[in-house]
Amino acid sequence: MTHATSEFTDSAEPAEGGGPLLQITDLAIDFSTLNGPVKAVEGANLSLHAGKTLAIVGESGSGKSTTAMAAIGLLAGNGKVVGGSITFDGQDLVGLPEAKMRSIRGRQIGLVPQDPMSNLNPVTKIGQQVAETLLVHGMATRKNVDARVVATLEAAGIPDAKSRAKQYPHEFSGGLRQRALIAIGLACRPRLLIADEPTSALDVTVQQTILDQIERMTAELGTSVLLITHDLGLAAERASDLVVMHRGKVVESGPARQLLEDPQHPYTQSLVKAAPSVAVARLSPGAFAADATERVAKATDAALQQDAPKNIVEIRELTKAYKRRGTKEDFFAARDVTLDIPRGSTVAIVGESGSGKTTTARMLLKLIEPTRGTMLFDGKDVATLDRADLRDFRQRVQPVFQDPYSSLNPMFTVGRIIEEPLTTYKRGNSAERNARVHELMDQVSLPHAMLRRYPAELSGGQRQRVAIARALALKPELIVCDEPVSALDVLVQAQILELLGDLQAELGLSYLFISHDLAVVRLISDFVCVMKDGELVEAATSEEIFTNPRHPYTRKLLASIPGNELEIDPDAA
């Protein structure tokens, strides 16, 4: 790994008197609303010493990001610190004039936010955005700023930095965009870096690379890190100390590995129990294989009685090629993919972004047409379906997408969203459709009172349950789940995975489960297909993949799961 230039290796000074660099004491934060003040943080305490990494974990709404944003003076307009203190290097930041706060923010305290596409200006070149930070804080002059920009981007691990500096955010991959944010956050060599979910949207291998980059750069600079995350495995792997927040309060804190291997507070125990990344280590070998064998055998017997094929889906040498612009060469998004989905089973396709897993799923859903290859659904070639058969196919195969907010019509109520497939396919009369909608709400464990609400009024987990209810409306046999839990916190994620498992057992569903998260795949899949660069490189039962991976790429993916080496006490969790 290349080392940073000499311009980027100055070490941060230790905190005065050898005390904590950041000390938060009895912090209380309120948000003003039309219905009065809402307490977001109550009596929070934490301390972070120079050169250390402290992680704050918890679900959405726990107060972890709000606490961090208060430390950098970036609370929302209706947010206010109403009690306690935030001391940075001996200076209380609460109530500090904005002009003084601006001299600290960026220069002394850096920030790497969660979503690079929302935090990078889409109409400004990357180099200009880095240059702005350097110039504002006096870290460069007009004469040397271009050289400093290149050095900063190189230090963040961006290849060909001089050329890349002239590109716009949309020309960067997700991982490179995150590196650009790291470059901006560390450009002024701050003494404290706040990293707010810096890798939550990235694949495990890219995530590992980004975190390694942050760790290397902060170590060279002597920078302390306040890491905000909902991934407990990642927190244990990257932080020396851990703070657990729940409903605005710190419920437990201590050394990271010790706290996760022996959690004391019931909430921490529930987080550890629900977290896929740390759950991998404590799964009993063969448990899922035994369950799969029984379930698939039952579905196969039912199929044979109805003279139906054993496999609900059979894909052979499926390929999707696109013409490269300006050349005669083809780009293969998926090449010669061959797999089966046995009835009643969950088959997962895993791989990094660009591996071809979503392309394969979209071909199966007939959202895009394959270049070549065959797909059989219930023994029929999907490519040759006539209009009536295609209409039947679309009722029997339903999708659940990654982001329920974008896949649900924001102008429709929950009731109308779930009823829409029934109306489109003319299922029953109004009373029968209404009864079916109520039945579906019960199946996904949502109260009937939510039927009049709109998607914006629901949590992420509730929206995903609505998406699942809509997918179930027509009583499909196969559901294609494309990253259905990647945007959810661990507790909500666990609830959705449990719901999918319960529905499979109850309704005999088959799943094609697309994911880049092997820890999640371990918890739900019966069979796993690993894709890389458009090709299927390994396929086996879930147990075989996780206990005896054969392909080097599969082994690399497994090694990238954060926290997979933790020794968890099942009784404590």
C-alpha positions, 0 to 999 in steps of 0.5 A: 500500500502506498504511503501518503505524501509528506504534506499529509503526514503531520500528526495531530497534537494530543489533548491538553493535559492528557485528558479526553480529546472529546468529552460529552457530559449529560448531553440533552438535545430537543427538537421543536415540533408543532406538537411541542419539543421532542427529546432526541438525546437525554443525559448522554455521556462519552469520552474519546481520547487522542488517537483512539476510535470510539463507535456509537451503535444503535438503531435509527432514531437512537440519537447516535447521529444527532449526538455526533452532529451536535459535536460539530455544530450541525444540528438541524434548524429545529434542534437545540442542545438544552443541557450538558456540555460538549468539550473538545480539547478543553473547550466547551462547544455548546453555545460557541459563536458560529464564526468560532465554530466554523474555525473548528469545523473542518479544520479541527473536526472533520466529517465523513457523511453517509451518502456521497451522492447527497453530500457531493455537489453533482455539478462541481468537479471533485477536485474543486470540492477538495480545493474549496475545503483547503482554501477556506481553512488556509491549508493551501494557496491559489498557487499550490492548491492544485498540487495539494488537491492531487496529494489529498486525493492520492492519500485517500487511495484514489488512483490517477488522482490528477485526472480524477480531480477533473471528473464529476461525482457521477463519474465515480463508483460508489467506493471512489465517491466515498474516498472523495468524502474521506479526502475532504474530511481529512484534507485539513488534517483534523484532530477528530474525524466523525465518520457517520455510517461511512460504508453502509451502502457499500459491498463488504470488500469495498467496505473493508478497503474504505475502512482500511483507508480511514484507519491508515490515514487517521493513524498517520495523522494521529486523528481520533475517530468517532464512528457512527454505525449500526453494524456491531461487527464493524464496530468491534473490528474497528473501534477500541471502545463502544457506546450503545444508544437506545431512544436517546440514552446511552445504555451501555459502554465499554471496550468494544470486543468485551461489550459485544462478547458479553453484553449486559444490557437487554438492548445490547443483547438484542442488538448482538442477537439480531446482528447478522455479521456477528451471528455468523460465528454462532450458527450451528452447522447443519441447522439450516441445511436440515431445515432446507432438506425438510422444506424442499422435500415437502414442496417437491412431494406436493409438486410431484402430486400435481405433476409439476417440475421439482424446480420452479426455476431452471436457468441455463447459460443465461447471458446479457450483453451490451454494446460498448459505446464507441467500440464493437466489443460487448460488455457482458453484465451476465455470462452463461449463468446456470442455476436452479431454484428448487420449490420451497427453497431460498436460493441466494445470489451474492457478489459485489456491485457489478457482479451481475446478480441484479441483472440475472434477477431482472432477466428472470422477472422479464424486466430486461430481455436476455441476449441468449440462454433459457429460463424455465418457470414451472417447466415453461420457457419464459421467452416463448410465453404468449400474452395470456401466459405472460400475464399468468407468469407476472402474477406468480412471480413478484419482486421486493426491491431494496428501497421501499420508499422509491418502490411505493407510490408516495401518493397512495395510502397503504391500503391502496398500494396493497390493493393495486395488484388485486385491482389490476388483475381483477381479483374479486369484488371490492369487499373481497379485495378489502378482506384480502388487504386486511388478511395481508396486513395480518400476515406481515404483522402490521396494524389495520390502522396503518391502511390509511397512512402514506409511505412517508408516515411509516418507518423503513421496516414498516414500508418494507412490510408493505412492499412484502404484503403487496408482493403477496397479494396475488399469492405468488409462488416465487418472490425475487428479493433484490437487497430487501434488507440492506437499507435497514437497521439490524433489529428491523433487518432481523424482523424482516428476515424472520417474516420472510422465513415464516411466510415461506414456511406458511405459504410454501414460497420460493425465494431468489434472494439477491444480496451483497451481504454474506452475513444476511445470506447465511441466515436465510438461504438454503443454496448460494450462488456466488457471482463475479464479473458477470459469471457464476464462480461457485454454487453450493448449499449454504452450509458448504459455501460457509464452511468449505468455500472453494473459490478464492473470490468466495473466500475473500468475500467471507473474510471481509465480513466484519466481526466474523471472528468474534466469540459470542456467548449465545446465552449472553446474547 
